[in-house]
Amino acid sequence: VFGYKVVIANESPRIVQLVRRHLRIRTESGTVAEVNGVGVIGRQPVLTPNEKFSYTCMCPLTAPEGGKSGTVLGSVKGSYDFVTGNAGHKTFQARVHEFFHILP
């Protein structure tokens, strides 16, 4: 199991709320899992300008027997949906660039 920490920073001058996530987890063997849902870890955080929100996740990845340091076990990429404006009338996506789970 690999753990990772996500830090989301509101760098805009507006209040925003994270409402959905769309993540694609790919293992080194090519298996793909889609993670789509409301908010993250049961929350839909509201962020004021310059505020940050962080959370940790676990990813069930299996290391090959005798795996060497530096071996890529999988990757994650996707996006978060945010709303802003009165009653969340404006929606925008923040892209999650691909990052990798690597054996230490």
C-alpha positions as CSV (number, residue, x, y, z in Angstrom):
1,V,0.0,0.0,0.0
2,F,1.4,3.4,-1.0
3,G,0.3,6.6,0.8
4,Y,0.4,10.0,-0.6
5,K,-0.5,13.5,0.5
6,V,-2.4,16.0,-1.7
7,V,-2.2,19.8,-1.0
8,I,-4.8,22.0,-2.8
9,A,-4.1,25.7,-2.7
10,N,-6.6,28.4,-3.7
11,E,-4.4,30.9,-5.6
12,S,-7.4,32.8,-7.0
13,P,-8.9,36.0,-5.5
14,R,-12.3,34.2,-5.1
15,I,-13.7,31.7,-2.6
16,V,-13.9,28.3,-4.2
17,Q,-15.4,24.9,-3.2
18,L,-14.1,21.5,-4.2
19,V,-17.2,19.4,-5.2
20,R,-16.0,16.4,-7.2
21,R,-12.9,14.4,-8.1
22,H,-12.0,12.3,-11.1
23,L,-8.8,10.3,-10.7
24,R,-7.3,7.5,-12.8
25,I,-4.9,5.1,-11.0
26,R,-2.8,2.9,-13.2
27,T,-0.6,0.0,-11.9
28,E,2.6,-1.0,-13.5
29,S,0.8,-4.1,-14.9
30,G,-1.6,-1.9,-16.8
31,T,-4.7,-2.2,-14.5
32,V,-6.7,1.0,-14.4
33,A,-9.0,2.1,-11.6
34,E,-11.3,5.1,-12.0
35,V,-12.0,7.1,-8.8
36,N,-14.9,9.5,-9.2
37,G,-17.0,11.0,-6.5
38,V,-18.2,13.8,-4.5
39,G,-15.5,15.8,-2.8
40,V,-12.5,14.1,-1.2
41,I,-12.3,12.0,2.0
42,G,-16.0,12.7,2.7
43,R,-15.5,16.5,2.5
44,Q,-16.2,19.3,0.1
45,P,-13.8,22.0,1.4
46,V,-14.4,25.7,0.9
47,L,-11.2,27.6,0.4
48,T,-10.8,31.3,0.8
49,P,-8.1,33.1,-1.3
50,N,-4.6,31.8,-0.4
51,E,-6.0,29.0,1.8
52,K,-4.8,25.4,1.5
53,F,-6.4,22.1,2.2
54,S,-4.5,18.8,2.5
55,Y,-5.5,15.2,2.8
56,T,-3.8,11.8,2.6
57,C,-4.8,8.8,0.6
58,M,-3.7,5.2,0.3
59,C,-3.3,3.3,-3.0
60,P,-3.2,-0.5,-2.9
61,L,-0.2,-1.2,-5.2
62,T,1.8,-4.5,-5.1
63,A,5.5,-4.4,-5.4
64,P,7.1,-7.1,-7.5
65,E,9.1,-9.7,-5.6
66,G,12.7,-8.5,-5.5
67,G,11.6,-5.1,-6.8
68,K,14.5,-2.6,-7.0
69,S,14.6,0.9,-5.7
70,G,13.3,3.3,-8.3
71,T,10.8,0.8,-9.8
72,V,7.5,2.6,-10.8
73,L,4.6,0.7,-9.3
74,G,1.8,3.0,-10.6
75,S,0.6,6.5,-11.3
76,V,-2.3,8.8,-10.6
77,K,-3.7,11.6,-12.7
78,G,-7.1,13.3,-13.2
79,S,-8.9,16.5,-12.1
80,Y,-10.9,18.2,-9.3
81,D,-14.1,20.1,-10.0
82,F,-14.6,23.4,-8.2
83,V,-17.4,25.9,-8.0
84,T,-17.3,29.6,-7.3
85,G,-19.7,32.5,-7.5
86,N,-23.1,32.9,-5.9
87,A,-24.6,29.4,-5.2
88,G,-21.8,27.8,-7.2
89,H,-22.9,29.0,-10.6
90,K,-19.5,28.8,-12.1
91,T,-17.7,25.5,-12.4
92,F,-14.0,24.9,-13.3
93,Q,-11.6,22.0,-13.4
94,A,-8.2,21.9,-11.8
95,R,-6.0,19.3,-13.5
96,V,-4.0,16.8,-11.5
97,H,-0.8,16.2,-13.5
98,E,0.4,12.6,-13.5
99,F,2.5,11.6,-10.5
100,F,4.2,8.2,-9.8
101,H,4.4,5.8,-7.0
102,I,8.1,4.6,-6.9
103,L,9.8,2.1,-4.7
104,P,12.2,3.9,-2.3
